[in-house]
């Protein structure tokens, strides 16, 4: 290690629409919602991450709640820079530094973003003292995080269902052969649930409540062998304007999510139809690999398996598959740099 390399710290970042995770020295040191709260009078950021998320839906007119990323890409440059900067400040080991270290970063990106959007990610990183910035497609990072050897001459299909996008890719020999990115994922599921609650139950619920419904009784199928208990939901009655509570079941949420899940299935089938025959043979044998928070939806693996006729494997701790893979890249940089966006 050279003298100046001693002053460079290495970070792996999963800059997600819903959550941001950071790995430093092989450990996840930041796992927080990608959200900031801004004081509209002073223009200053007053809360970031979990603290800002607690304010969502409960803020007064002097506070703006901002989600700097939309559909997996930066939508608010200033807020994203401040958010990343604050998350980096929270890393205990970096707090103890007597100087501001240079940073070498590997950052996840959706596979379908444009060169302009890639430049925006690099610019945001460079403004928080990054001297080296490398980008890695999310499906590639997920594959590595799931223990797939991406360098082998073997086709593997990875489906990463995040907060803003669903990333589908066929990977072999360290590269992506076919890819598809659709803007249907966790956030759209929340919107579907909120719409259903209003249309079916005349109940207006916020984004946080819709998320809780998805976690507690979310399902991709209307028949589960081990169904969750019905869930009480509180919100505002559309007609009377009064607070109200209704009970919802997983069967209802399966209906609410059906149209979005059909679109994800269609994207998977389209990707399969564009896959080379030799890679298709590998996928037939090995099946499909699911990662991302969306893969936790009850029965989703079963539904996709029935739609494709292929076995489906869900990652262990799917929420962290992408950041695990990104961390492995920065820790084994020379071996795995083939996975980086070129």
Buried (B, 14 or more C-beta within 10 A) or exposed (E): EEEEEEEBBBBBBBBBBBBBBBBBEEEBBBBBBBBBBBEEEEEEBBBBBEBBBBBBEEBEEEBBBBBBBBBBBBBBEBBBBBBBBBBBEBBEEBEEEEEEBBBBBBBBBBBBBEEEBBEBBBBBBBBBBBBEBBBBBBBBBBBBBBEBEBBEEBBBBBBBBBBBBBBBBBBBEBBBBBBBBBBBBBBBBBBBBBEBBBEEBBBBBBBBBBBBBBEBBBBBBBEBEEBBEBBEBEBBBBEEEEEBEBEBBBBBBBBBBBEBBEBBBBBBEEBBEEBEEEBBEBBBEBBBBBBBBBBBBBBBBBBBBEBBEBBBBBBEEBBBBBBBBBBBBBBEBEEBBBBBBE
